[in-house]
Amino acid sequence: MGVAVVDEPMNIDARALMEAAKILGTTTAGDTVNAALREIVAVRQRVEALEELGRMGRAGDFDELLDKRNYRR
């Protein structure tokens, strides 16, 4: 899904922005918004990676590692 990037005024929740700035250690609204966007992308990527590992585990992709002789050569 694509998102049109348009430079326009935004209505941002000031309280949420302040809390996010504290958590992220940022000092400007722009830095806070950009850090929050990067953080949510990173979180989603980690979730997707963990889901993939779960699928691989259920498929038996790691079963050979159950026998230590297979990876301690």
All heavy atoms as TSV, in Angstrom:
chain	resi	resn	atom	element	x	y	z
A	1	MET	N	N	0.843	-1.164	0.000
A	1	MET	CA	C	0.000	0.000	0.000
A	1	MET	C	C	0.890	1.229	0.000
A	1	MET	O	O	1.740	1.386	0.859
A	1	MET	CB	C	-0.912	-0.022	1.230
A	1	MET	CG	C	-1.592	1.286	1.458
A	1	MET	SD	S	-2.635	1.525	2.915
A	1	MET	CE	C	-2.548	0.107	3.903
A	2	GLY	N	N	0.695	2.097	-0.947
A	2	GLY	CA	C	1.477	3.315	-1.020
A	2	GLY	C	C	0.817	4.445	-0.247
A	2	GLY	O	O	-0.392	4.474	-0.073
A	3	VAL	N	N	1.628	5.351	0.214
A	3	VAL	CA	C	1.131	6.513	0.939
A	3	VAL	C	C	1.646	7.754	0.224
A	3	VAL	O	O	2.831	7.875	-0.045
A	3	VAL	CB	C	1.622	6.510	2.412
A	3	VAL	CG1	C	1.189	7.780	3.116
A	3	VAL	CG2	C	1.121	5.286	3.145
A	4	ALA	N	N	0.724	8.651	-0.073
A	4	ALA	CA	C	1.131	9.904	-0.700
A	4	ALA	C	C	1.807	10.781	0.349
A	4	ALA	O	O	1.261	11.012	1.420
A	4	ALA	CB	C	-0.085	10.617	-1.271
A	5	VAL	N	N	2.997	11.225	0.051
A	5	VAL	CA	C	3.724	12.093	0.965
A	5	VAL	C	C	3.437	13.523	0.550
A	5	VAL	O	O	3.833	13.966	-0.519
A	5	VAL	CB	C	5.240	11.805	0.935
A	5	VAL	CG1	C	5.975	12.758	1.850
A	5	VAL	CG2	C	5.499	10.360	1.315
A	6	VAL	N	N	2.699	14.204	1.408
A	6	VAL	CA	C	2.303	15.574	1.122
A	6	VAL	C	C	2.727	16.442	2.289
A	6	VAL	O	O	2.522	16.095	3.446
A	6	VAL	CB	C	0.770	15.664	0.930
A	6	VAL	CG1	C	0.343	17.088	0.657
A	6	VAL	CG2	C	0.312	14.736	-0.176
A	7	ASP	N	N	3.344	17.550	1.978
A	7	ASP	CA	C	3.774	18.478	3.021
A	7	ASP	C	C	2.582	19.349	3.397
A	7	ASP	O	O	2.270	20.321	2.728
A	7	ASP	CB	C	4.934	19.340	2.515
A	7	ASP	CG	C	5.569	20.152	3.628
A	7	ASP	OD1	O	5.296	19.859	4.810
A	7	ASP	OD2	O	6.319	21.077	3.313
A	8	GLU	N	N	1.889	18.946	4.459
A	8	GLU	CA	C	0.727	19.702	4.897
A	8	GLU	C	C	0.673	19.709	6.418
A	8	GLU	O	O	1.241	18.839	7.074
A	8	GLU	CB	C	-0.556	19.111	4.324
A	8	GLU	CG	C	-0.843	17.702	4.798
A	8	GLU	CD	C	-2.121	17.139	4.205
A	8	GLU	OE1	O	-2.177	16.991	2.983
A	8	GLU	OE2	O	-3.039	16.847	4.976
A	9	PRO	N	N	-0.004	20.676	6.981
A	9	PRO	CA	C	-0.127	20.728	8.442
A	9	PRO	C	C	-0.821	19.478	8.959
A	9	PRO	O	O	-1.717	18.931	8.316
A	9	PRO	CB	C	-0.995	21.973	8.691
A	9	PRO	CG	C	-0.933	22.758	7.437
A	9	PRO	CD	C	-0.684	21.791	6.328
A	10	MET	N	N	-0.383	19.031	10.133
A	10	MET	CA	C	-0.968	17.829	10.722
A	10	MET	C	C	-1.456	18.148	12.126
A	10	MET	O	O	-0.876	18.972	12.827
A	10	MET	CB	C	0.069	16.714	10.776
A	10	MET	CG	C	0.607	16.308	9.425
A	10	MET	SD	S	1.878	15.077	9.557
A	10	MET	CE	C	0.882	13.650	9.886
A	11	ASN	N	N	-2.518	17.482	12.523
A	11	ASN	CA	C	-3.037	17.611	13.875
A	11	ASN	C	C	-2.414	16.502	14.706
A	11	ASN	O	O	-2.789	15.342	14.576
A	11	ASN	CB	C	-4.566	17.510	13.845
A	11	ASN	CG	C	-5.166	17.723	15.212
A	11	ASN	OD1	O	-4.481	18.148	16.145
A	11	ASN	ND2	N	-6.440	17.427	15.332
A	12	ILE	N	N	-1.434	16.842	15.546
A	12	ILE	CA	C	-0.708	15.855	16.339
A	12	ILE	C	C	-1.089	16.012	17.807
A	12	ILE	O	O	-1.127	17.128	18.327
A	12	ILE	CB	C	0.813	16.013	16.154
A	12	ILE	CG1	C	1.177	15.742	14.691
A	12	ILE	CG2	C	1.579	15.087	17.088
A	12	ILE	CD1	C	2.619	15.967	14.357
A	13	ASP	N	N	-1.366	14.909	18.454
A	13	ASP	CA	C	-1.714	14.886	19.875
A	13	ASP	C	C	-0.501	15.346	20.683
A	13	ASP	O	O	0.524	14.657	20.742
A	13	ASP	CB	C	-2.112	13.456	20.244
A	13	ASP	CG	C	-2.522	13.295	21.692
A	13	ASP	OD1	O	-2.033	14.038	22.569
A	13	ASP	OD2	O	-3.321	12.376	21.955
A	14	ALA	N	N	-0.592	16.528	21.298
A	14	ALA	CA	C	0.545	17.122	22.008
A	14	ALA	C	C	0.998	16.254	23.177
A	14	ALA	O	O	2.200	16.116	23.426
A	14	ALA	CB	C	0.186	18.528	22.491
A	15	ARG	N	N	0.053	15.681	23.916
A	15	ARG	CA	C	0.411	14.839	25.061
A	15	ARG	C	C	1.164	13.583	24.588
A	15	ARG	O	O	2.186	13.220	25.157
A	15	ARG	CB	C	-0.830	14.445	25.846
A	15	ARG	CG	C	-0.497	13.659	27.100
A	15	ARG	CD	C	-1.702	13.413	27.961
A	15	ARG	NE	N	-2.153	14.686	28.506
A	15	ARG	CZ	C	-3.436	15.008	28.699
A	15	ARG	NH1	N	-4.379	14.157	28.412
A	15	ARG	NH2	N	-3.763	16.179	29.188
A	16	ALA	N	N	0.667	12.963	23.524
A	16	ALA	CA	C	1.345	11.781	22.980
A	16	ALA	C	C	2.723	12.145	22.446
A	16	ALA	O	O	3.686	11.385	22.608
A	16	ALA	CB	C	0.494	11.140	21.883
A	17	LEU	N	N	2.826	13.300	21.822
A	17	LEU	CA	C	4.114	13.764	21.302
A	17	LEU	C	C	5.114	13.955	22.436
A	17	LEU	O	O	6.271	13.540	22.335
A	17	LEU	CB	C	3.930	15.071	20.520
A	17	LEU	CG	C	5.164	15.623	19.830
A	17	LEU	CD1	C	5.635	14.685	18.724
A	17	LEU	CD2	C	4.865	17.004	19.267
A	18	MET	N	N	4.669	14.556	23.543
A	18	MET	CA	C	5.564	14.756	24.694
A	18	MET	C	C	6.006	13.424	25.291
A	18	MET	O	O	7.182	13.243	25.608
A	18	MET	CB	C	4.853	15.573	25.782
A	18	MET	CG	C	5.103	17.039	25.685
A	18	MET	SD	S	4.593	18.006	27.136
A	18	MET	CE	C	3.222	17.132	27.804
A	19	GLU	N	N	5.075	12.512	25.444
A	19	GLU	CA	C	5.417	11.199	26.007
A	19	GLU	C	C	6.381	10.453	25.084
A	19	GLU	O	O	7.341	9.836	25.540
A	19	GLU	CB	C	4.161	10.368	26.252
A	19	GLU	CG	C	3.326	10.860	27.407
A	19	GLU	CD	C	4.077	10.849	28.733
A	19	GLU	OE1	O	4.744	9.834	29.032
A	19	GLU	OE2	O	4.018	11.856	29.449
A	20	ALA	N	N	6.110	10.517	23.789
A	20	ALA	CA	C	6.994	9.857	22.822
A	20	ALA	C	C	8.390	10.467	22.870
A	20	ALA	O	O	9.395	9.748	22.808
A	20	ALA	CB	C	6.411	9.955	21.415
A	21	ALA	N	N	8.469	11.783	22.991
A	21	ALA	CA	C	9.768	12.452	23.055
A	21	ALA	C	C	10.553	11.994	24.282
A	21	ALA	O	O	11.763	11.760	24.206
A	21	ALA	CB	C	9.593	13.971	23.073
A	22	LYS	N	N	9.875	11.837	25.412
A	22	LYS	CA	C	10.544	11.339	26.619
A	22	LYS	C	C	11.083	9.932	26.400
A	22	LYS	O	O	12.223	9.629	26.744
A	22	LYS	CB	C	9.570	11.326	27.805
A	22	LYS	CG	C	9.239	12.678	28.354
A	22	LYS	CD	C	8.242	12.520	29.493
A	22	LYS	CE	C	7.648	13.848	29.895
A	22	LYS	NZ	N	6.592	13.684	30.914
A	23	ILE	N	N	10.247	9.081	25.837
A	23	ILE	CA	C	10.634	7.689	25.608
A	23	ILE	C	C	11.779	7.591	24.606
A	23	ILE	O	O	12.731	6.831	24.796
A	23	ILE	CB	C	9.420	6.865	25.118
A	23	ILE	CG1	C	8.384	6.739	26.239
A	23	ILE	CG2	C	9.853	5.496	24.601
A	23	ILE	CD1	C	7.031	6.222	25.785
A	24	LEU	N	N	11.691	8.368	23.543
A	24	LEU	CA	C	12.665	8.283	22.455
A	24	LEU	C	C	13.901	9.146	22.684
A	24	LEU	O	O	14.886	9.016	21.965
A	24	LEU	CB	C	11.996	8.679	21.133
A	24	LEU	CG	C	10.863	7.756	20.682
A	24	LEU	CD1	C	10.050	8.406	19.579
A	24	LEU	CD2	C	11.421	6.408	20.243
A	25	GLY	N	N	13.842	10.049	23.658
A	25	GLY	CA	C	14.982	10.915	23.933
A	25	GLY	C	C	15.187	11.983	22.872
A	25	GLY	O	O	16.315	12.408	22.615
A	26	THR	N	N	14.097	12.435	22.274
A	26	THR	CA	C	14.183	13.457	21.234
A	26	THR	C	C	13.791	14.811	21.816
A	26	THR	O	O	13.179	14.901	22.875
A	26	THR	CB	C	13.261	13.096	20.053
A	26	THR	OG1	O	11.938	12.873	20.557
A	26	THR	CG2	C	13.757	11.856	19.335
A	27	THR	N	N	14.152	15.873	21.093
A	27	THR	CA	C	13.896	17.223	21.607
A	27	THR	C	C	13.018	18.072	20.703
A	27	THR	O	O	12.528	19.111	21.129
A	27	THR	CB	C	15.221	17.968	21.844
A	27	THR	OG1	O	15.964	17.987	20.624
A	27	THR	CG2	C	16.037	17.294	22.942
A	28	THR	N	N	12.820	17.656	19.464
A	28	THR	CA	C	11.953	18.430	18.569
A	28	THR	C	C	10.801	17.550	18.095
A	28	THR	O	O	10.908	16.313	18.081
A	28	THR	CB	C	12.720	18.950	17.335
A	28	THR	OG1	O	13.072	17.841	16.506
A	28	THR	CG2	C	13.959	19.743	17.733
A	29	ALA	N	N	9.727	18.205	17.680
A	29	ALA	CA	C	8.560	17.465	17.184
A	29	ALA	C	C	8.938	16.634	15.952
A	29	ALA	O	O	8.561	15.463	15.843
A	29	ALA	CB	C	7.427	18.431	16.857
A	30	GLY	N	N	9.686	17.228	15.045
A	30	GLY	CA	C	10.085	16.507	13.835
A	30	GLY	C	C	10.922	15.281	14.144
A	30	GLY	O	O	10.699	14.205	13.584
A	31	ASP	N	N	11.901	15.462	15.045
A	31	ASP	CA	C	12.740	14.320	15.429
A	31	ASP	C	C	11.911	13.240	16.105
A	31	ASP	O	O	12.130	12.042	15.902
A	31	ASP	CB	C	13.864	14.762	16.368
A	31	ASP	CG	C	14.958	15.539	15.660
A	31	ASP	OD1	O	14.976	15.548	14.408
A	31	ASP	OD2	O	15.786	16.149	16.362
A	32	THR	N	N	10.942	13.657	16.926
A	32	THR	CA	C	10.106	12.697	17.633
A	32	THR	C	C	9.248	11.900	16.662
A	32	THR	O	O	9.168	10.673	16.739
A	32	THR	CB	C	9.212	13.408	18.668
A	32	THR	OG1	O	10.056	14.130	19.571
A	32	THR	CG2	C	8.360	12.422	19.439
A	33	VAL	N	N	8.615	12.589	15.729
A	33	VAL	CA	C	7.767	11.907	14.747
A	33	VAL	C	C	8.603	10.961	13.893
A	33	VAL	O	O	8.230	9.803	13.678
A	33	VAL	CB	C	7.001	12.926	13.870
A	33	VAL	CG1	C	6.315	12.233	12.699
A	33	VAL	CG2	C	5.994	13.691	14.719
A	34	ASN	N	N	9.755	11.422	13.433
A	34	ASN	CA	C	10.606	10.561	12.604
A	34	ASN	C	C	11.124	9.357	13.382
A	34	ASN	O	O	11.135	8.235	12.862
A	34	ASN	CB	C	11.771	11.367	12.022
A	34	ASN	CG	C	11.310	12.301	10.927
A	34	ASN	OD1	O	10.399	11.988	10.174
A	34	ASN	ND2	N	11.918	13.461	10.848
A	35	ALA	N	N	11.524	9.554	14.628
A	35	ALA	CA	C	11.999	8.437	15.449
A	35	ALA	C	C	10.870	7.451	15.708
A	35	ALA	O	O	11.078	6.229	15.675
A	35	ALA	CB	C	12.577	8.950	16.764
A	36	ALA	N	N	9.672	7.967	15.961
A	36	ALA	CA	C	8.526	7.087	16.199
A	36	ALA	C	C	8.189	6.273	14.956
A	36	ALA	O	O	7.888	5.076	15.050
A	36	ALA	CB	C	7.316	7.905	16.646
A	37	LEU	N	N	8.258	6.898	13.799
A	37	LEU	CA	C	8.005	6.169	12.551
A	37	LEU	C	C	9.042	5.075	12.335
A	37	LEU	O	O	8.700	3.940	11.985
A	37	LEU	CB	C	7.998	7.142	11.366
A	37	LEU	CG	C	6.824	8.115	11.324
A	37	LEU	CD1	C	7.050	9.158	10.238
A	37	LEU	CD2	C	5.515	7.383	11.119
A	38	ARG	N	N	10.319	5.401	12.563
A	38	ARG	CA	C	11.366	4.391	12.416
A	38	ARG	C	C	11.171	3.249	13.414
A	38	ARG	O	O	11.358	2.078	13.088
A	38	ARG	CB	C	12.752	5.021	12.594
A	38	ARG	CG	C	13.199	5.847	11.393
A	38	ARG	CD	C	14.662	6.267	11.506
A	38	ARG	NE	N	14.897	7.107	12.670
A	38	ARG	CZ	C	14.777	8.424	12.689
A	38	ARG	NH1	N	14.416	9.076	11.608
A	38	ARG	NH2	N	15.030	9.107	13.802
A	39	GLU	N	N	10.767	3.594	14.623
A	39	GLU	CA	C	10.564	2.585	15.665
A	39	GLU	C	C	9.425	1.635	15.307
A	39	GLU	O	O	9.555	0.422	15.462
A	39	GLU	CB	C	10.279	3.263	17.008
A	39	GLU	CG	C	10.094	2.317	18.163
A	39	GLU	CD	C	11.355	1.555	18.548
A	39	GLU	OE1	O	12.468	1.998	18.218
A	39	GLU	OE2	O	11.211	0.487	19.189
A	40	ILE	N	N	8.316	2.153	14.806
A	40	ILE	CA	C	7.196	1.275	14.472
A	40	ILE	C	C	7.546	0.376	13.294
A	40	ILE	O	O	7.143	-0.783	13.248
A	40	ILE	CB	C	5.884	2.066	14.233
A	40	ILE	CG1	C	4.691	1.120	14.216
A	40	ILE	CG2	C	5.930	2.866	12.954
A	40	ILE	CD1	C	4.445	0.374	15.498
A	41	VAL	N	N	8.324	0.877	12.356
A	41	VAL	CA	C	8.777	0.034	11.240
A	41	VAL	C	C	9.679	-1.083	11.770
A	41	VAL	O	O	9.530	-2.246	11.401
A	41	VAL	CB	C	9.504	0.879	10.165
A	41	VAL	CG1	C	10.209	-0.015	9.156
A	41	VAL	CG2	C	8.511	1.809	9.475
A	42	ALA	N	N	10.597	-0.749	12.668
A	42	ALA	CA	C	11.512	-1.752	13.234
A	42	ALA	C	C	10.746	-2.793	14.043
A	42	ALA	O	O	11.040	-3.993	13.957
A	42	ALA	CB	C	12.567	-1.072	14.109
A	43	VAL	N	N	9.747	-2.345	14.806
A	43	VAL	CA	C	8.937	-3.291	15.589
A	43	VAL	C	C	8.212	-4.248	14.660
A	43	VAL	O	O	8.205	-5.468	14.872
A	43	VAL	CB	C	7.941	-2.543	16.502
A	43	VAL	CG1	C	6.884	-3.482	17.059
A	43	VAL	CG2	C	8.675	-1.835	17.630
A	44	ARG	N	N	7.609	-3.730	13.610
A	44	ARG	CA	C	6.879	-4.577	12.655
A	44	ARG	C	C	7.822	-5.584	12.002
A	44	ARG	O	O	7.482	-6.748	11.831
A	44	ARG	CB	C	6.198	-3.710	11.603
A	44	ARG	CG	C	5.531	-4.486	10.485
A	44	ARG	CD	C	4.463	-5.425	10.975
A	44	ARG	NE	N	3.400	-4.640	11.567
A	44	ARG	CZ	C	2.266	-5.155	12.002
A	44	ARG	NH1	N	2.035	-6.433	11.900
A	44	ARG	NH2	N	1.355	-4.389	12.549
A	45	GLN	N	N	9.023	-5.143	11.639
A	45	GLN	CA	C	9.989	-6.050	11.020
A	45	GLN	C	C	10.398	-7.157	11.980
A	45	GLN	O	O	10.548	-8.313	11.581
A	45	GLN	CB	C	11.216	-5.274	10.535
A	45	GLN	CG	C	10.910	-4.392	9.345
A	45	GLN	CD	C	12.045	-3.456	8.982
A	45	GLN	OE1	O	12.882	-3.112	9.809
A	45	GLN	NE2	N	12.060	-3.016	7.731
A	46	ARG	N	N	10.572	-6.829	13.277
A	46	ARG	CA	C	10.914	-7.858	14.264
A	46	ARG	C	C	9.771	-8.845	14.440
A	46	ARG	O	O	9.989	-10.052	14.526
A	46	ARG	CB	C	11.292	-7.223	15.597
A	46	ARG	CG	C	12.646	-6.535	15.575
A	46	ARG	CD	C	13.123	-6.157	16.971
A	46	ARG	NE	N	12.295	-5.182	17.638
A	46	ARG	CZ	C	12.438	-3.864	17.542
A	46	ARG	NH1	N	13.400	-3.355	16.777
A	46	ARG	NH2	N	11.650	-3.047	18.211
A	47	VAL	N	N	8.539	-8.353	14.475
A	47	VAL	CA	C	7.369	-9.229	14.612
A	47	VAL	C	C	7.295	-10.180	13.420
A	47	VAL	O	O	7.089	-11.385	13.577
A	47	VAL	CB	C	6.068	-8.408	14.745
A	47	VAL	CG1	C	4.835	-9.280	14.557
A	47	VAL	CG2	C	6.022	-7.701	16.094
A	48	GLU	N	N	7.483	-9.644	12.222
A	48	GLU	CA	C	7.430	-10.478	11.025
A	48	GLU	C	C	8.544	-11.519	11.022
A	48	GLU	O	O	8.333	-12.658	10.625
A	48	GLU	CB	C	7.485	-9.609	9.768
A	48	GLU	CG	C	6.209	-8.813	9.565
A	48	GLU	CD	C	6.293	-7.807	8.438
A	48	GLU	OE1	O	7.374	-7.673	7.798
A	48	GLU	OE2	O	5.279	-7.131	8.186
A	49	ALA	N	N	9.738	-11.144	11.489
A	49	ALA	CA	C	10.850	-12.092	11.555
A	49	ALA	C	C	10.539	-13.207	12.553
A	49	ALA	O	O	10.806	-14.384	12.279
A	49	ALA	CB	C	12.147	-11.376	11.939
A	50	LEU	N	N	9.971	-12.846	13.699
A	50	LEU	CA	C	9.609	-13.865	14.692
A	50	LEU	C	C	8.505	-14.777	14.172
A	50	LEU	O	O	8.527	-15.990	14.420
A	50	LEU	CB	C	9.181	-13.212	16.001
A	50	LEU	CG	C	10.313	-12.599	16.810
A	50	LEU	CD1	C	9.758	-11.774	17.964
A	50	LEU	CD2	C	11.257	-13.673	17.323
A	51	GLU	N	N	7.552	-14.212	13.454
A	51	GLU	CA	C	6.500	-15.041	12.857
A	51	GLU	C	C	7.094	-16.028	11.854
A	51	GLU	O	O	6.694	-17.184	11.801
A	51	GLU	CB	C	5.440	-14.163	12.196
A	51	GLU	CG	C	4.570	-13.435	13.198
A	51	GLU	CD	C	3.635	-12.419	12.561
A	51	GLU	OE1	O	3.823	-12.070	11.372
A	51	GLU	OE2	O	2.718	-11.962	13.275
A	52	GLU	N	N	8.047	-15.560	11.071
A	52	GLU	CA	C	8.710	-16.446	10.095
A	52	GLU	C	C	9.473	-17.553	10.806
A	52	GLU	O	O	9.439	-18.719	10.383
A	52	GLU	CB	C	9.641	-15.648	9.187
A	52	GLU	CG	C	10.399	-16.489	8.176
A	52	GLU	CD	C	9.505	-17.215	7.175
A	52	GLU	OE1	O	8.329	-16.852	7.010
A	52	GLU	OE2	O	10.000	-18.176	6.557
A	53	LEU	N	N	10.177	-17.219	11.876
A	53	LEU	CA	C	10.878	-18.250	12.646
A	53	LEU	C	C	9.899	-19.266	13.204
A	53	LEU	O	O	10.183	-20.469	13.223
A	53	LEU	CB	C	11.689	-17.615	13.781
A	53	LEU	CG	C	12.983	-16.942	13.370
A	53	LEU	CD1	C	13.579	-16.188	14.563
A	53	LEU	CD2	C	13.977	-17.959	12.840
A	54	GLY	N	N	8.744	-18.801	13.659
A	54	GLY	CA	C	7.707	-19.711	14.148
A	54	GLY	C	C	7.226	-20.644	13.053
A	54	GLY	O	O	7.072	-21.852	13.269
A	55	ARG	N	N	6.989	-20.101	11.861
A	55	ARG	CA	C	6.573	-20.942	10.719
A	55	ARG	C	C	7.658	-21.967	10.392
A	55	ARG	O	O	7.356	-23.134	10.139
A	55	ARG	CB	C	6.287	-20.072	9.497
A	55	ARG	CG	C	4.953	-19.373	9.527
A	55	ARG	CD	C	4.598	-18.729	8.188
A	55	ARG	NE	N	5.428	-17.581	7.873
A	55	ARG	CZ	C	5.222	-16.342	8.314
A	55	ARG	NH1	N	4.207	-16.088	9.104
A	55	ARG	NH2	N	6.026	-15.357	7.965
A	56	MET	N	N	8.905	-21.518	10.409
A	56	MET	CA	C	10.009	-22.433	10.105
A	56	MET	C	C	10.087	-23.544	11.154
A	56	MET	O	O	10.309	-24.711	10.815
A	56	MET	CB	C	11.328	-21.666	10.036
A	56	MET	CG	C	11.419	-20.714	8.863
A	56	MET	SD	S	12.870	-19.627	8.954
A	56	MET	CE	C	14.179	-20.810	8.650
A	57	GLY	N	N	9.890	-23.179	12.430
A	57	GLY	CA	C	9.917	-24.177	13.492
A	57	GLY	C	C	8.802	-25.195	13.334
A	57	GLY	O	O	9.020	-26.400	13.468
A	58	ARG	N	N	7.594	-24.718	13.041
A	58	ARG	CA	C	6.467	-25.634	12.843
A	58	ARG	C	C	6.680	-26.528	11.629
A	58	ARG	O	O	6.199	-27.657	11.601
A	58	ARG	CB	C	5.166	-24.841	12.716
A	58	ARG	CG	C	4.697	-24.264	14.039
A	58	ARG	CD	C	3.324	-23.625	13.941
A	58	ARG	NE	N	3.274	-22.487	13.024
A	58	ARG	CZ	C	3.656	-21.249	13.317
A	58	ARG	NH1	N	4.141	-20.986	14.523
A	58	ARG	NH2	N	3.552	-20.286	12.436
A	59	ALA	N	N	7.402	-26.033	10.634
A	59	ALA	CA	C	7.668	-26.815	9.423
A	59	ALA	C	C	8.810	-27.815	9.633
A	59	ALA	O	O	9.097	-28.617	8.761
A	59	ALA	CB	C	8.008	-25.887	8.257
A	60	GLY	N	N	9.472	-27.739	10.795
A	60	GLY	CA	C	10.552	-28.678	11.075
A	60	GLY	C	C	11.908	-28.256	10.562
A	60	GLY	O	O	12.840	-29.056	10.532
A	61	ASP	N	N	12.044	-26.999	10.168
A	61	ASP	CA	C	13.310	-26.530	9.610
A	61	ASP	C	C	14.475	-26.600	10.593
A	61	ASP	O	O	15.630	-26.588	10.177
A	61	ASP	CB	C	13.173	-25.092	9.112
A	61	ASP	CG	C	12.296	-24.984	7.872
A	61	ASP	OD1	O	11.868	-26.027	7.350
A	61	ASP	OD2	O	12.041	-23.849	7.436
A	62	PHE	N	N	14.189	-26.673	11.882
A	62	PHE	CA	C	15.254	-26.690	12.877
A	62	PHE	C	C	15.399	-28.040	13.567
A	62	PHE	O	O	16.191	-28.185	14.497
A	62	PHE	CB	C	15.013	-25.602	13.938
A	62	PHE	CG	C	14.836	-24.236	13.355
A	62	PHE	CD1	C	13.613	-23.592	13.450
A	62	PHE	CD2	C	15.878	-23.597	12.704
A	62	PHE	CE1	C	13.441	-22.331	12.911
A	62	PHE	CE2	C	15.718	-22.337	12.165
A	62	PHE	CZ	C	14.492	-21.700	12.263
A	63	ASP	N	N	14.649	-29.025	13.108
A	63	ASP	CA	C	14.641	-30.325	13.777
A	63	ASP	C	C	16.026	-30.974	13.840
A	63	ASP	O	O	16.351	-31.638	14.816
A	63	ASP	CB	C	13.659	-31.286	13.100
A	63	ASP	CG	C	12.209	-30.914	13.382
A	63	ASP	OD1	O	11.983	-29.973	14.175
A	63	ASP	OD2	O	11.318	-31.557	12.806
A	64	GLU	N	N	16.842	-30.763	12.833
A	64	GLU	CA	C	18.177	-31.370	12.850
A	64	GLU	C	C	19.030	-30.834	13.993
A	64	GLU	O	O	19.979	-31.472	14.422
A	64	GLU	CB	C	18.889	-31.177	11.519
A	64	GLU	CG	C	19.299	-29.744	11.230
A	64	GLU	CD	C	19.927	-29.575	9.874
A	64	GLU	OE1	O	19.355	-30.076	8.896
A	64	GLU	OE2	O	20.997	-28.957	9.810
A	65	LEU	N	N	18.676	-29.670	14.520
A	65	LEU	CA	C	19.440	-29.090	15.622
A	65	LEU	C	C	19.083	-29.724	16.974
A	65	LEU	O	O	19.761	-29.483	17.962
A	65	LEU	CB	C	19.219	-27.580	15.694
A	65	LEU	CG	C	19.653	-26.806	14.450
A	65	LEU	CD1	C	19.292	-25.343	14.584
A	65	LEU	CD2	C	21.131	-26.962	14.196
A	66	LEU	N	N	18.035	-30.530	17.015
A	66	LEU	CA	C	17.656	-31.194	18.249
A	66	LEU	C	C	18.721	-32.209	18.668
A	66	LEU	O	O	18.884	-32.493	19.858
A	66	LEU	CB	C	16.299	-31.895	18.093
A	66	LEU	CG	C	15.124	-30.945	17.887
A	66	LEU	CD1	C	13.860	-31.735	17.566
A	66	LEU	CD2	C	14.915	-30.058	19.100
A	67	ASP	N	N	19.446	-32.738	17.689
A	67	ASP	CA	C	20.548	-33.659	17.970
A	67	ASP	C	C	21.838	-32.848	17.905
A	67	ASP	O	O	22.257	-32.414	16.827
A	67	ASP	CB	C	20.568	-34.787	16.953
A	67	ASP	CG	C	21.624	-35.836	17.236
A	67	ASP	OD1	O	22.508	-35.608	18.095
A	67	ASP	OD2	O	21.573	-36.897	16.584
A	68	LYS	N	N	22.480	-32.636	19.055
A	68	LYS	CA	C	23.674	-31.781	19.122
A	68	LYS	C	C	24.796	-32.250	18.202
A	68	LYS	O	O	25.651	-31.469	17.821
A	68	LYS	CB	C	24.166	-31.689	20.558
A	68	LYS	CG	C	23.235	-30.912	21.450
A	68	LYS	CD	C	23.760	-30.829	22.851
A	68	LYS	CE	C	22.773	-30.099	23.720
A	68	LYS	NZ	N	23.221	-29.957	25.085
A	69	ARG	N	N	24.799	-33.500	17.867
A	69	ARG	CA	C	25.857	-33.986	16.962
A	69	ARG	C	C	25.766	-33.328	15.581
A	69	ARG	O	O	26.745	-33.272	14.848
A	69	ARG	CB	C	25.778	-35.504	16.822
A	69	ARG	CG	C	26.106	-36.233	18.107
A	69	ARG	CD	C	25.881	-37.698	17.961
A	69	ARG	NE	N	24.411	-37.886	17.793
A	69	ARG	CZ	C	23.827	-39.060	17.689
A	69	ARG	NH1	N	24.534	-40.157	17.722
A	69	ARG	NH2	N	22.522	-39.149	17.563
A	70	ASN	N	N	24.602	-32.808	15.246
A	70	ASN	CA	C	24.422	-32.184	13.930
A	70	ASN	C	C	25.023	-30.789	13.834
A	70	ASN	O	O	25.235	-30.283	12.744
A	70	ASN	CB	C	22.927	-32.103	13.580
A	70	ASN	CG	C	22.343	-33.458	13.284
A	70	ASN	OD1	O	23.022	-34.324	12.752
A	70	ASN	ND2	N	21.092	-33.649	13.663
A	71	TYR	N	N	25.287	-30.156	14.949
A	71	TYR	CA	C	25.872	-28.811	14.858
A	71	TYR	C	C	27.131	-28.642	15.683
A	71	TYR	O	O	27.716	-27.586	15.700
A	71	TYR	CB	C	24.836	-27.736	15.212
A	71	TYR	CG	C	24.301	-27.770	16.626
A	71	TYR	CD1	C	24.908	-27.056	17.637
A	71	TYR	CD2	C	23.173	-28.506	16.937
A	71	TYR	CE1	C	24.416	-27.075	18.929
A	71	TYR	CE2	C	22.655	-28.518	18.211
A	71	TYR	CZ	C	23.277	-27.811	19.210
A	71	TYR	OH	O	22.774	-27.823	20.488
A	72	ARG	N	N	27.578	-29.672	16.338
A	72	ARG	CA	C	28.858	-29.618	17.079
A	72	ARG	C	C	29.836	-30.590	16.424
A	72	ARG	O	O	30.160	-31.631	16.972
A	72	ARG	CB	C	28.645	-29.995	18.538
A	72	ARG	CG	C	27.919	-28.941	19.303
A	72	ARG	CD	C	27.976	-29.241	20.755
A	72	ARG	NE	N	27.364	-28.161	21.512
A	72	ARG	CZ	C	27.187	-28.181	22.803
A	72	ARG	NH1	N	27.594	-29.207	23.508
A	72	ARG	NH2	N	26.627	-27.178	23.399
A	73	ARG	N	N	30.275	-30.239	15.265
A	73	ARG	CA	C	31.197	-31.129	14.541
A	73	ARG	C	C	32.590	-30.635	14.669
A	73	ARG	O	O	32.959	-29.558	14.677
A	73	ARG	CB	C	30.815	-31.197	13.078
A	73	ARG	CG	C	29.444	-31.808	12.886
A	73	ARG	CD	C	29.086	-31.810	11.438
A	73	ARG	NE	N	27.623	-31.908	11.390
A	73	ARG	CZ	C	26.955	-32.142	10.307
A	73	ARG	NH1	N	27.573	-32.280	9.178
A	73	ARG	NH2	N	25.673	-32.218	10.323
